[in-house]
Amino acid sequence: FTSKKELVQMIRHYIHYYNTRRVQRNLGVLTPMEKHELYLAA
């Protein structure tokens, strides 16, 4: 990374990807956000 700002942007991008796009087997092939929404709806 060439700057702290660039590093922070990449970290934020990865956190967003991890929580909203990356499916996880241990969550029943759902994203963390999908699992959270199902929990809240129950």
mmCIF entry with sequence, helices, sheets and N, C-alpha, C, O atoms, coordinates in Angstrom:
data_MODEL
# 
_entry.id   MODEL 
# 
_entity.id                         1 
_entity.type                       polymer 
_entity.pdbx_number_of_molecules   1 
# 
_entity_poly.entity_id                      1 
_entity_poly.type                           'polypeptide(L)' 
_entity_poly.nstd_linkage                   no 
_entity_poly.nstd_monomer                   no 
_entity_poly.pdbx_seq_one_letter_code       FTSKKELVQMIRHYIHYYNTRRVQRNLGVLTPMEKHELYLAA 
_entity_poly.pdbx_seq_one_letter_code_can   FTSKKELVQMIRHYIHYYNTRRVQRNLGVLTPMEKHELYLAA 
_entity_poly.pdbx_strand_id                 A 
# 
loop_
_entity_poly_seq.entity_id 
_entity_poly_seq.num 
_entity_poly_seq.mon_id 
_entity_poly_seq.hetero 
1 1  PHE n 
1 2  THR n 
1 3  SER n 
1 4  LYS n 
1 5  LYS n 
1 6  GLU n 
1 7  LEU n 
1 8  VAL n 
1 9  GLN n 
1 10 MET n 
1 11 ILE n 
1 12 ARG n 
1 13 HIS n 
1 14 TYR n 
1 15 ILE n 
1 16 HIS n 
1 17 TYR n 
1 18 TYR n 
1 19 ASN n 
1 20 THR n 
1 21 ARG n 
1 22 ARG n 
1 23 VAL n 
1 24 GLN n 
1 25 ARG n 
1 26 ASN n 
1 27 LEU n 
1 28 GLY n 
1 29 VAL n 
1 30 LEU n 
1 31 THR n 
1 32 PRO n 
1 33 MET n 
1 34 GLU n 
1 35 LYS n 
1 36 HIS n 
1 37 GLU n 
1 38 LEU n 
1 39 TYR n 
1 40 LEU n 
1 41 ALA n 
1 42 ALA n 
# 
_struct_asym.id          A 
_struct_asym.entity_id   1 
# 
loop_
_struct_conf.conf_type_id 
_struct_conf.id 
_struct_conf.pdbx_PDB_helix_id 
_struct_conf.beg_label_comp_id 
_struct_conf.beg_label_asym_id 
_struct_conf.beg_label_seq_id 
_struct_conf.pdbx_beg_PDB_ins_code 
_struct_conf.end_label_comp_id 
_struct_conf.end_label_asym_id 
_struct_conf.end_label_seq_id 
_struct_conf.pdbx_end_PDB_ins_code 
_struct_conf.beg_auth_comp_id 
_struct_conf.beg_auth_asym_id 
_struct_conf.beg_auth_seq_id 
_struct_conf.end_auth_comp_id 
_struct_conf.end_auth_asym_id 
_struct_conf.end_auth_seq_id 
_struct_conf.pdbx_PDB_helix_class 
_struct_conf.details 
_struct_conf.pdbx_PDB_helix_length 
HELX_P HELX_P1 AA1 LYS A 4  ? THR A 20 ? LYS A 4  THR A 20 1 ? 17 
HELX_P HELX_P2 AA2 ARG A 25 ? LEU A 27 ? ARG A 25 LEU A 27 5 ? 3  
HELX_P HELX_P3 AA3 PRO A 32 ? ALA A 41 ? PRO A 32 ALA A 41 1 ? 10 
# 
_struct_conf_type.id          HELX_P 
_struct_conf_type.criteria    ? 
_struct_conf_type.reference   ? 
# 
loop_
_atom_site.group_PDB 
_atom_site.id 
_atom_site.type_symbol 
_atom_site.label_atom_id 
_atom_site.label_alt_id 
_atom_site.label_comp_id 
_atom_site.label_asym_id 
_atom_site.label_entity_id 
_atom_site.label_seq_id 
_atom_site.pdbx_PDB_ins_code 
_atom_site.Cartn_x 
_atom_site.Cartn_y 
_atom_site.Cartn_z 
_atom_site.occupancy 
_atom_site.B_iso_or_equiv 
_atom_site.pdbx_formal_charge 
_atom_site.auth_seq_id 
_atom_site.auth_comp_id 
_atom_site.auth_asym_id 
_atom_site.auth_atom_id 
_atom_site.pdbx_PDB_model_num 
ATOM 1   N N  . PHE A 1 1  ? 0.843   -1.179  0.000  1.00 0.00 ? 1  PHE A N  1 
ATOM 2   C CA . PHE A 1 1  ? 0.000   0.000   0.000  1.00 0.00 ? 1  PHE A CA 1 
ATOM 3   C C  . PHE A 1 1  ? 0.883   1.234   0.000  1.00 0.00 ? 1  PHE A C  1 
ATOM 4   O O  . PHE A 1 1  ? 1.966   1.245   0.586  1.00 0.00 ? 1  PHE A O  1 
ATOM 5   N N  . THR A 1 2  ? 0.409   2.257   -0.658 1.00 0.00 ? 2  THR A N  1 
ATOM 6   C CA . THR A 1 2  ? 1.223   3.464   -0.757 1.00 0.00 ? 2  THR A CA 1 
ATOM 7   C C  . THR A 1 2  ? 0.866   4.509   0.293  1.00 0.00 ? 2  THR A C  1 
ATOM 8   O O  . THR A 1 2  ? 1.611   5.470   0.489  1.00 0.00 ? 2  THR A O  1 
ATOM 9   N N  . SER A 1 3  ? -0.265  4.330   0.968  1.00 0.00 ? 3  SER A N  1 
ATOM 10  C CA . SER A 1 3  ? -0.646  5.285   2.006  1.00 0.00 ? 3  SER A CA 1 
ATOM 11  C C  . SER A 1 3  ? -1.545  4.603   3.033  1.00 0.00 ? 3  SER A C  1 
ATOM 12  O O  . SER A 1 3  ? -2.116  3.541   2.783  1.00 0.00 ? 3  SER A O  1 
ATOM 13  N N  . LYS A 1 4  ? -1.650  5.237   4.179  1.00 0.00 ? 4  LYS A N  1 
ATOM 14  C CA . LYS A 1 4  ? -2.532  4.729   5.229  1.00 0.00 ? 4  LYS A CA 1 
ATOM 15  C C  . LYS A 1 4  ? -3.986  4.764   4.754  1.00 0.00 ? 4  LYS A C  1 
ATOM 16  O O  . LYS A 1 4  ? -4.760  3.852   5.044  1.00 0.00 ? 4  LYS A O  1 
ATOM 17  N N  . LYS A 1 5  ? -4.351  5.814   4.028  1.00 0.00 ? 5  LYS A N  1 
ATOM 18  C CA . LYS A 1 5  ? -5.715  5.944   3.515  1.00 0.00 ? 5  LYS A CA 1 
ATOM 19  C C  . LYS A 1 5  ? -6.071  4.776   2.594  1.00 0.00 ? 5  LYS A C  1 
ATOM 20  O O  . LYS A 1 5  ? -7.171  4.229   2.677  1.00 0.00 ? 5  LYS A O  1 
ATOM 21  N N  . GLU A 1 6  ? -5.150  4.402   1.728  1.00 0.00 ? 6  GLU A N  1 
ATOM 22  C CA . GLU A 1 6  ? -5.379  3.279   0.819  1.00 0.00 ? 6  GLU A CA 1 
ATOM 23  C C  . GLU A 1 6  ? -5.551  1.979   1.600  1.00 0.00 ? 6  GLU A C  1 
ATOM 24  O O  . GLU A 1 6  ? -6.413  1.167   1.266  1.00 0.00 ? 6  GLU A O  1 
ATOM 25  N N  . LEU A 1 7  ? -4.750  1.778   2.622  1.00 0.00 ? 7  LEU A N  1 
ATOM 26  C CA . LEU A 1 7  ? -4.858  0.585   3.458  1.00 0.00 ? 7  LEU A CA 1 
ATOM 27  C C  . LEU A 1 7  ? -6.215  0.526   4.148  1.00 0.00 ? 7  LEU A C  1 
ATOM 28  O O  . LEU A 1 7  ? -6.868  -0.518  4.147  1.00 0.00 ? 7  LEU A O  1 
ATOM 29  N N  . VAL A 1 8  ? -6.640  1.636   4.734  1.00 0.00 ? 8  VAL A N  1 
ATOM 30  C CA . VAL A 1 8  ? -7.929  1.686   5.427  1.00 0.00 ? 8  VAL A CA 1 
ATOM 31  C C  . VAL A 1 8  ? -9.069  1.403   4.454  1.00 0.00 ? 8  VAL A C  1 
ATOM 32  O O  . VAL A 1 8  ? -10.005 0.683   4.801  1.00 0.00 ? 8  VAL A O  1 
ATOM 33  N N  . GLN A 1 9  ? -9.009  1.953   3.250  1.00 0.00 ? 9  GLN A N  1 
ATOM 34  C CA . GLN A 1 9  ? -10.042 1.700   2.242  1.00 0.00 ? 9  GLN A CA 1 
ATOM 35  C C  . GLN A 1 9  ? -10.107 0.224   1.871  1.00 0.00 ? 9  GLN A C  1 
ATOM 36  O O  . GLN A 1 9  ? -11.196 -0.334  1.733  1.00 0.00 ? 9  GLN A O  1 
ATOM 37  N N  . MET A 1 10 ? -8.959  -0.408  1.711  1.00 0.00 ? 10 MET A N  1 
ATOM 38  C CA . MET A 1 10 ? -8.938  -1.831  1.364  1.00 0.00 ? 10 MET A CA 1 
ATOM 39  C C  . MET A 1 10 ? -9.497  -2.688  2.500  1.00 0.00 ? 10 MET A C  1 
ATOM 40  O O  . MET A 1 10 ? -10.218 -3.655  2.254  1.00 0.00 ? 10 MET A O  1 
ATOM 41  N N  . ILE A 1 11 ? -9.168  -2.339  3.731  1.00 0.00 ? 11 ILE A N  1 
ATOM 42  C CA . ILE A 1 11 ? -9.699  -3.081  4.883  1.00 0.00 ? 11 ILE A CA 1 
ATOM 43  C C  . ILE A 1 11 ? -11.212 -2.939  4.937  1.00 0.00 ? 11 ILE A C  1 
ATOM 44  O O  . ILE A 1 11 ? -11.919 -3.928  5.130  1.00 0.00 ? 11 ILE A O  1 
ATOM 45  N N  . ARG A 1 12 ? -11.713 -1.730  4.769  1.00 0.00 ? 12 ARG A N  1 
ATOM 46  C CA . ARG A 1 12 ? -13.166 -1.514  4.779  1.00 0.00 ? 12 ARG A CA 1 
ATOM 47  C C  . ARG A 1 12 ? -13.848 -2.276  3.650  1.00 0.00 ? 12 ARG A C  1 
ATOM 48  O O  . ARG A 1 12 ? -14.924 -2.843  3.842  1.00 0.00 ? 12 ARG A O  1 
ATOM 49  N N  . HIS A 1 13 ? -13.234 -2.292  2.488  1.00 0.00 ? 13 HIS A N  1 
ATOM 50  C CA . HIS A 1 13 ? -13.782 -3.023  1.342  1.00 0.00 ? 13 HIS A CA 1 
ATOM 51  C C  . HIS A 1 13 ? -13.851 -4.516  1.659  1.00 0.00 ? 13 HIS A C  1 
ATOM 52  O O  . HIS A 1 13 ? -14.855 -5.162  1.363  1.00 0.00 ? 13 HIS A O  1 
ATOM 53  N N  . TYR A 1 14 ? -12.803 -5.066  2.253  1.00 0.00 ? 14 TYR A N  1 
ATOM 54  C CA . TYR A 1 14 ? -12.791 -6.489  2.572  1.00 0.00 ? 14 TYR A CA 1 
ATOM 55  C C  . TYR A 1 14 ? -13.833 -6.822  3.639  1.00 0.00 ? 14 TYR A C  1 
ATOM 56  O O  . TYR A 1 14 ? -14.511 -7.844  3.537  1.00 0.00 ? 14 TYR A O  1 
ATOM 57  N N  . ILE A 1 15 ? -13.967 -5.984  4.651  1.00 0.00 ? 15 ILE A N  1 
ATOM 58  C CA . ILE A 1 15 ? -14.969 -6.230  5.689  1.00 0.00 ? 15 ILE A CA 1 
ATOM 59  C C  . ILE A 1 15 ? -16.363 -6.234  5.077  1.00 0.00 ? 15 ILE A C  1 
ATOM 60  O O  . ILE A 1 15 ? -17.186 -7.082  5.420  1.00 0.00 ? 15 ILE A O  1 
ATOM 61  N N  . HIS A 1 16 ? -16.635 -5.299  4.177  1.00 0.00 ? 16 HIS A N  1 
ATOM 62  C CA . HIS A 1 16 ? -17.936 -5.259  3.499  1.00 0.00 ? 16 HIS A CA 1 
ATOM 63  C C  . HIS A 1 16 ? -18.152 -6.540  2.686  1.00 0.00 ? 16 HIS A C  1 
ATOM 64  O O  . HIS A 1 16 ? -19.221 -7.147  2.748  1.00 0.00 ? 16 HIS A O  1 
ATOM 65  N N  . TYR A 1 17 ? -17.142 -6.941  1.931  1.00 0.00 ? 17 TYR A N  1 
ATOM 66  C CA . TYR A 1 17 ? -17.219 -8.183  1.150  1.00 0.00 ? 17 TYR A CA 1 
ATOM 67  C C  . TYR A 1 17 ? -17.470 -9.381  2.069  1.00 0.00 ? 17 TYR A C  1 
ATOM 68  O O  . TYR A 1 17 ? -18.337 -10.208 1.790  1.00 0.00 ? 17 TYR A O  1 
ATOM 69  N N  . TYR A 1 18 ? -16.719 -9.472  3.152  1.00 0.00 ? 18 TYR A N  1 
ATOM 70  C CA . TYR A 1 18 ? -16.818 -10.608 4.063  1.00 0.00 ? 18 TYR A CA 1 
ATOM 71  C C  . TYR A 1 18 ? -18.220 -10.707 4.660  1.00 0.00 ? 18 TYR A C  1 
ATOM 72  O O  . TYR A 1 18 ? -18.762 -11.806 4.780  1.00 0.00 ? 18 TYR A O  1 
ATOM 73  N N  . ASN A 1 19 ? -18.803 -9.591  5.029  1.00 0.00 ? 19 ASN A N  1 
ATOM 74  C CA . ASN A 1 19 ? -20.103 -9.603  5.688  1.00 0.00 ? 19 ASN A CA 1 
ATOM 75  C C  . ASN A 1 19 ? -21.287 -9.709  4.741  1.00 0.00 ? 19 ASN A C  1 
ATOM 76  O O  . ASN A 1 19 ? -22.349 -10.183 5.144  1.00 0.00 ? 19 ASN A O  1 
ATOM 77  N N  . THR A 1 20 ? -21.133 -9.281  3.494  1.00 0.00 ? 20 THR A N  1 
ATOM 78  C CA . THR A 1 20 ? -22.306 -9.204  2.619  1.00 0.00 ? 20 THR A CA 1 
ATOM 79  C C  . THR A 1 20 ? -22.243 -10.082 1.377  1.00 0.00 ? 20 THR A C  1 
ATOM 80  O O  . THR A 1 20 ? -23.277 -10.304 0.747  1.00 0.00 ? 20 THR A O  1 
ATOM 81  N N  . ARG A 1 21 ? -21.076 -10.590 0.999  1.00 0.00 ? 21 ARG A N  1 
ATOM 82  C CA . ARG A 1 21 ? -20.980 -11.338 -0.254 1.00 0.00 ? 21 ARG A CA 1 
ATOM 83  C C  . ARG A 1 21 ? -20.412 -12.746 -0.096 1.00 0.00 ? 21 ARG A C  1 
ATOM 84  O O  . ARG A 1 21 ? -20.758 -13.631 -0.879 1.00 0.00 ? 21 ARG A O  1 
ATOM 85  N N  . ARG A 1 22 ? -19.561 -12.975 0.883  1.00 0.00 ? 22 ARG A N  1 
ATOM 86  C CA . ARG A 1 22 ? -18.848 -14.246 1.030  1.00 0.00 ? 22 ARG A CA 1 
ATOM 87  C C  . ARG A 1 22 ? -19.719 -15.253 1.778  1.00 0.00 ? 22 ARG A C  1 
ATOM 88  O O  . ARG A 1 22 ? -19.997 -15.076 2.964  1.00 0.00 ? 22 ARG A O  1 
ATOM 89  N N  . VAL A 1 23 ? -20.146 -16.304 1.088  1.00 0.00 ? 23 VAL A N  1 
ATOM 90  C CA . VAL A 1 23 ? -20.949 -17.339 1.744  1.00 0.00 ? 23 VAL A CA 1 
ATOM 91  C C  . VAL A 1 23 ? -20.047 -18.211 2.606  1.00 0.00 ? 23 VAL A C  1 
ATOM 92  O O  . VAL A 1 23 ? -18.882 -18.441 2.282  1.00 0.00 ? 23 VAL A O  1 
ATOM 93  N N  . GLN A 1 24 ? -20.609 -18.691 3.710  1.00 0.00 ? 24 GLN A N  1 
ATOM 94  C CA . GLN A 1 24 ? -19.844 -19.502 4.648  1.00 0.00 ? 24 GLN A CA 1 
ATOM 95  C C  . GLN A 1 24 ? -20.600 -20.782 4.953  1.00 0.00 ? 24 GLN A C  1 
ATOM 96  O O  . GLN A 1 24 ? -21.792 -20.761 5.261  1.00 0.00 ? 24 GLN A O  1 
ATOM 97  N N  . ARG A 1 25 ? -19.898 -21.878 4.863  1.00 0.00 ? 25 ARG A N  1 
ATOM 98  C CA . ARG A 1 25 ? -20.521 -23.187 5.106  1.00 0.00 ? 25 ARG A CA 1 
ATOM 99  C C  . ARG A 1 25 ? -21.060 -23.315 6.523  1.00 0.00 ? 25 ARG A C  1 
ATOM 100 O O  . ARG A 1 25 ? -22.146 -23.858 6.724  1.00 0.00 ? 25 ARG A O  1 
ATOM 101 N N  . ASN A 1 26 ? -20.319 -22.826 7.499  1.00 0.00 ? 26 ASN A N  1 
ATOM 102 C CA . ASN A 1 26 ? -20.763 -22.989 8.884  1.00 0.00 ? 26 ASN A CA 1 
ATOM 103 C C  . ASN A 1 26 ? -22.006 -22.157 9.195  1.00 0.00 ? 26 ASN A C  1 
ATOM 104 O O  . ASN A 1 26 ? -22.593 -22.310 10.267 1.00 0.00 ? 26 ASN A O  1 
ATOM 105 N N  . LEU A 1 27 ? -22.413 -21.285 8.283  1.00 0.00 ? 27 LEU A N  1 
ATOM 106 C CA . LEU A 1 27 ? -23.649 -20.516 8.447  1.00 0.00 ? 27 LEU A CA 1 
ATOM 107 C C  . LEU A 1 27 ? -24.749 -21.042 7.532  1.00 0.00 ? 27 LEU A C  1 
ATOM 108 O O  . LEU A 1 27 ? -25.737 -20.352 7.280  1.00 0.00 ? 27 LEU A O  1 
ATOM 109 N N  . GLY A 1 28 ? -24.575 -22.255 7.042  1.00 0.00 ? 28 GLY A N  1 
ATOM 110 C CA . GLY A 1 28 ? -25.579 -22.843 6.161  1.00 0.00 ? 28 GLY A CA 1 
ATOM 111 C C  . GLY A 1 28 ? -25.535 -22.265 4.759  1.00 0.00 ? 28 GLY A C  1 
ATOM 112 O O  . GLY A 1 28 ? -26.576 -22.083 4.127  1.00 0.00 ? 28 GLY A O  1 
ATOM 113 N N  . VAL A 1 29 ? -24.356 -21.980 4.277  1.00 0.00 ? 29 VAL A N  1 
ATOM 114 C CA . VAL A 1 29 ? -24.106 -21.409 2.950  1.00 0.00 ? 29 VAL A CA 1 
ATOM 115 C C  . VAL A 1 29 ? -24.822 -20.055 2.804  1.00 0.00 ? 29 VAL A C  1 
ATOM 116 O O  . VAL A 1 29 ? -25.417 -19.759 1.768  1.00 0.00 ? 29 VAL A O  1 
ATOM 117 N N  . LEU A 1 30 ? -24.746 -19.256 3.854  1.00 0.00 ? 30 LEU A N  1 
ATOM 118 C CA . LEU A 1 30 ? -25.271 -17.897 3.852  1.00 0.00 ? 30 LEU A CA 1 
ATOM 119 C C  . LEU A 1 30 ? -24.133 -16.931 4.132  1.00 0.00 ? 30 LEU A C  1 
ATOM 120 O O  . LEU A 1 30 ? -23.074 -17.328 4.619  1.00 0.00 ? 30 LEU A O  1 
ATOM 121 N N  . THR A 1 31 ? -24.357 -15.671 3.825  1.00 0.00 ? 31 THR A N  1 
ATOM 122 C CA . THR A 1 31 ? -23.392 -14.659 4.242  1.00 0.00 ? 31 THR A CA 1 
ATOM 123 C C  . THR A 1 31 ? -23.675 -14.315 5.705  1.00 0.00 ? 31 THR A C  1 
ATOM 124 O O  . THR A 1 31 ? -24.776 -14.577 6.189  1.00 0.00 ? 31 THR A O  1 
ATOM 125 N N  . PRO A 1 32 ? -22.716 -13.739 6.414  1.00 0.00 ? 32 PRO A N  1 
ATOM 126 C CA . PRO A 1 32 ? -22.984 -13.340 7.793  1.00 0.00 ? 32 PRO A CA 1 
ATOM 127 C C  . PRO A 1 32 ? -24.190 -12.397 7.899  1.00 0.00 ? 32 PRO A C  1 
ATOM 128 O O  . PRO A 1 32 ? -24.969 -12.501 8.847  1.00 0.00 ? 32 PRO A O  1 
ATOM 129 N N  . MET A 1 33 ? -24.351 -11.491 6.952  1.00 0.00 ? 33 MET A N  1 
ATOM 130 C CA . MET A 1 33 ? -25.475 -10.559 7.003  1.00 0.00 ? 33 MET A CA 1 
ATOM 131 C C  . MET A 1 33 ? -26.802 -11.276 6.774  1.00 0.00 ? 33 MET A C  1 
ATOM 132 O O  . MET A 1 33 ? -27.796 -10.954 7.426  1.00 0.00 ? 33 MET A O  1 
ATOM 133 N N  . GLU A 1 34 ? -26.832 -12.244 5.854  1.00 0.00 ? 34 GLU A N  1 
ATOM 134 C CA . GLU A 1 34 ? -28.056 -13.021 5.637  1.00 0.00 ? 34 GLU A CA 1 
ATOM 135 C C  . GLU A 1 34 ? -28.426 -13.792 6.898  1.00 0.00 ? 34 GLU A C  1 
ATOM 136 O O  . GLU A 1 34 ? -29.598 -13.841 7.272  1.00 0.00 ? 34 GLU A O  1 
ATOM 137 N N  . LYS A 1 35 ? -27.450 -14.388 7.551  1.00 0.00 ? 35 LYS A N  1 
ATOM 138 C CA . LYS A 1 35 ? -27.699 -15.129 8.789  1.00 0.00 ? 35 LYS A CA 1 
ATOM 139 C C  . LYS A 1 35 ? -28.230 -14.194 9.868  1.00 0.00 ? 35 LYS A C  1 
ATOM 140 O O  . LYS A 1 35 ? -29.157 -14.543 10.598 1.00 0.00 ? 35 LYS A O  1 
ATOM 141 N N  . HIS A 1 36 ? -27.649 -13.023 9.967  1.00 0.00 ? 36 HIS A N  1 
ATOM 142 C CA . HIS A 1 36 ? -28.086 -12.031 10.946 1.00 0.00 ? 36 HIS A CA 1 
ATOM 143 C C  . HIS A 1 36 ? -29.535 -11.609 10.685 1.00 0.00 ? 36 HIS A C  1 
ATOM 144 O O  . HIS A 1 36 ? -30.328 -11.496 11.620 1.00 0.00 ? 36 HIS A O  1 
ATOM 145 N N  . GLU A 1 37 ? -29.877 -11.378 9.428  1.00 0.00 ? 37 GLU A N  1 
ATOM 146 C CA . GLU A 1 37 ? -31.240 -10.983 9.082  1.00 0.00 ? 37 GLU A CA 1 
ATOM 147 C C  . GLU A 1 37 ? -32.240 -12.091 9.402  1.00 0.00 ? 37 GLU A C  1 
ATOM 148 O O  . GLU A 1 37 ? -33.345 -11.807 9.865  1.00 0.00 ? 37 GLU A O  1 
ATOM 149 N N  . LEU A 1 38 ? -31.865 -13.355 9.160  1.00 0.00 ? 38 LEU A N  1 
ATOM 150 C CA . LEU A 1 38 ? -32.745 -14.472 9.518  1.00 0.00 ? 38 LEU A CA 1 
ATOM 151 C C  . LEU A 1 38 ? -32.931 -14.556 11.029 1.00 0.00 ? 38 LEU A C  1 
ATOM 152 O O  . LEU A 1 38 ? -34.030 -14.840 11.507 1.00 0.00 ? 38 LEU A O  1 
ATOM 153 N N  . TYR A 1 39 ? -31.868 -14.311 11.774 1.00 0.00 ? 39 TYR A N  1 
ATOM 154 C CA . TYR A 1 39 ? -31.939 -14.326 13.236 1.00 0.00 ? 39 TYR A CA 1 
ATOM 155 C C  . TYR A 1 39 ? -32.897 -13.246 13.735 1.00 0.00 ? 39 TYR A C  1 
ATOM 156 O O  . TYR A 1 39 ? -33.711 -13.496 14.623 1.00 0.00 ? 39 TYR A O  1 
ATOM 157 N N  . LEU A 1 40 ? -32.799 -12.058 13.169 1.00 0.00 ? 40 LEU A N  1 
ATOM 158 C CA . LEU A 1 40 ? -33.664 -10.960 13.596 1.00 0.00 ? 40 LEU A CA 1 
ATOM 159 C C  . LEU A 1 40 ? -35.121 -11.205 13.228 1.00 0.00 ? 40 LEU A C  1 
ATOM 160 O O  . LEU A 1 40 ? -36.022 -10.756 13.937 1.00 0.00 ? 40 LEU A O  1 
ATOM 161 N N  . ALA A 1 41 ? -35.361 -11.910 12.131 1.00 0.00 ? 41 ALA A N  1 
ATOM 162 C CA . ALA A 1 41 ? -36.727 -12.174 11.682 1.00 0.00 ? 41 ALA A CA 1 
ATOM 163 C C  . ALA A 1 41 ? -37.410 -13.262 12.509 1.00 0.00 ? 41 ALA A C  1 
ATOM 164 O O  . ALA A 1 41 ? -38.637 -13.363 12.508 1.00 0.00 ? 41 ALA A O  1 
ATOM 165 N N  . ALA A 1 42 ? -36.628 -14.070 13.210 1.00 0.00 ? 42 ALA A N  1 
ATOM 166 C CA . ALA A 1 42 ? -37.195 -15.189 13.980 1.00 0.00 ? 42 ALA A CA 1 
ATOM 167 C C  . ALA A 1 42 ? -37.881 -14.728 15.246 1.00 0.00 ? 42 ALA A C  1 
ATOM 168 O O  . ALA A 1 42 ? -38.406 -15.550 15.998 1.00 0.00 ? 42 ALA A O  1 
# 
